[in-house]
Amino acid sequence: MGVGGISIWQLLIILVIVVLLFGTKRLKNIGSDLGEAIRGFRSSMSNSDKSDEDDTGARENGAIGQPNDARPADSTAQTRQSDTTANRDRT
């Protein structure tokens, strides 16, 4: 018994059928294209991680975003105030 209930002989038969259908040259091109796609994905993920770290450091230093004085202190108080204003407008 092999991988997931498939024996080694069944895998070899599938491999032979795939080679007969696509040919070795086309399989080589598909493999290289897949490898390039994986490399590109990995490099973009590592670039994304680096930019996330840069953004986090800038936010901690106060370079990005609103200053603490401009942020509302209690958002629930603002929500309650807008609810009471909306209720007054209905009556």
C-alpha positions as CSV (number, residue, x, y, z in Angstrom):
1,M,0.0,0.0,0.0
2,G,1.4,3.4,-1.0
3,V,0.5,7.0,-0.6
4,G,-3.2,7.4,0.3
5,G,-4.2,3.8,-0.7
6,I,-2.5,4.0,-4.1
7,S,0.3,1.4,-4.7
8,I,3.6,2.2,-6.4
9,W,2.5,0.3,-9.5
10,Q,-0.6,2.5,-9.9
11,L,1.5,5.6,-9.6
12,L,3.9,4.4,-12.3
13,I,1.0,3.7,-14.6
14,I,-0.4,7.2,-14.1
15,L,3.1,8.6,-14.7
16,V,3.4,6.7,-18.0
17,I,0.0,7.9,-19.2
18,V,0.8,11.5,-18.3
19,V,4.2,11.3,-20.2
20,L,2.4,9.7,-23.2
21,L,-0.3,12.5,-23.2
22,F,1.9,15.5,-22.8
23,G,5.4,14.4,-23.8
24,T,8.6,15.0,-21.9
25,K,9.4,18.4,-23.5
26,R,6.0,19.8,-22.5
27,L,6.3,18.4,-19.0
28,K,9.7,20.0,-18.6
29,N,8.2,23.4,-19.6
30,I,5.3,22.9,-17.2
31,G,7.7,22.0,-14.4
32,S,9.9,25.0,-15.0
33,D,6.9,27.4,-15.2
34,L,5.6,26.0,-12.0
35,G,9.0,26.5,-10.3
36,E,9.2,30.1,-11.5
37,A,5.7,30.7,-10.2
38,I,6.6,29.3,-6.8
39,R,9.8,31.4,-6.6
40,G,7.9,34.5,-7.5
41,F,5.3,33.8,-4.9
42,R,8.0,33.2,-2.2
43,S,9.8,36.4,-3.1
44,S,6.6,38.5,-3.1
45,M,5.7,37.0,0.3
46,S,9.1,37.8,1.7
47,N,8.8,41.4,0.3
48,S,5.4,41.7,1.8
49,D,6.7,40.6,5.2
50,K,9.5,43.1,5.0
51,S,7.1,45.9,4.1
52,D,4.8,44.9,7.0
53,E,7.7,45.1,9.4
54,D,8.7,48.6,8.0
55,D,5.1,49.8,8.4
56,T,4.9,48.5,11.9
57,G,8.1,50.2,12.9
58,A,6.9,53.5,11.3
59,R,3.6,53.3,13.2
60,E,5.3,52.7,16.5
61,N,7.5,55.8,15.8
62,G,4.4,57.9,14.9
63,A,5.3,58.4,11.3
64,I,2.1,56.8,9.9
65,G,-1.5,57.3,11.0
66,Q,-3.3,59.8,13.2
67,P,-1.7,61.2,16.3
68,N,-3.2,59.9,19.5
69,D,-4.9,63.3,20.3
70,A,-6.9,63.0,17.0
71,R,-8.3,59.6,17.8
72,P,-11.6,59.3,19.7
73,A,-11.2,58.3,23.3
74,D,-14.5,56.4,23.6
75,S,-16.2,55.1,20.5
76,T,-19.2,53.8,22.5
77,A,-20.0,57.2,23.8
78,Q,-20.1,58.5,20.3
79,T,-22.3,55.7,19.2
80,R,-24.8,56.4,22.1
81,Q,-24.8,60.1,21.2
82,S,-25.6,59.4,17.5
83,D,-28.3,56.9,18.6
84,T,-30.0,59.5,20.8
85,T,-29.8,62.1,18.0
86,A,-31.3,59.7,15.5
87,N,-34.2,58.9,18.0
88,R,-34.9,62.6,18.4
89,D,-35.1,63.1,14.7
90,R,-37.7,60.3,14.3
91,T,-40.2,61.9,16.7
